Amino acid sequence: MKRYALALDLYDDPALIAEYEAYHRAVWPEILKSIRSAGIRNMEIYRLANRLFMIMEVSDGFSFEAKAAADTANAKVQEWEQLMWRYQQAIPGGKEGEKWRLMERIFSLGE
């Protein structure tokens, strides 16, 4: 199993952040199914102010490219992603339309 860490910013607006968190307390079942079917075994999202940090633990067969292709072909995932863009803003330095940015591990204790 592999682990990935990703970051994303929200718009710095308390009302929007509260809405975003409410959606994540009740993620649509189709989204959960899509996440699991991609080989993501565990996913956690943390927030500090408007910065989000996500940890994903994935199966050996997981691929970001395959997940992106499946997401593009899934109308419900596209609806969710469009809704989430109301709250999310790209981290500076990313590509056009890029949301979650893969983080580089710079330290590990115990591996």
Rosetta blueprint (number, residue, H / E / L):
1 M L
2 K E
3 R E
4 Y E
5 A E
6 L E
7 A E
8 L E
9 D E
10 L E
11 Y L
12 D L
13 D L
14 P H
15 A H
16 L H
17 I H
18 A H
19 E H
20 Y H
21 E H
22 A H
23 Y H
24 H H
25 R H
26 A L
27 V L
28 W L
29 P H
30 E H
31 I H
32 L H
33 K H
34 S H
35 I H
36 R H
37 S H
38 A L
39 G L
40 I E
41 R E
42 N E
43 M E
44 E E
45 I E
46 Y E
47 R E
48 L E
49 A L
50 N L
51 R E
52 L E
53 F E
54 M E
55 I E
56 M E
57 E E
58 V E
59 S L
60 D L
61 G L
62 F L
63 S L
64 F H
65 E H
66 A H
67 K H
68 A H
69 A H
70 A H
71 D H
72 T H
73 A H
74 N L
75 A H
76 K H
77 V H
78 Q H
79 E H
80 W H
81 E H
82 Q H
83 L H
84 M H
85 W L
86 R L
87 Y L
88 Q E
89 Q E
90 A L
91 I L
92 P L
93 G L
94 G L
95 K L
96 E L
97 G L
98 E L
99 K L
100 W L
101 R E
102 L E
103 M L
104 E L
105 R L
106 I L
107 F L
108 S L
109 L L
110 G L
111 E L
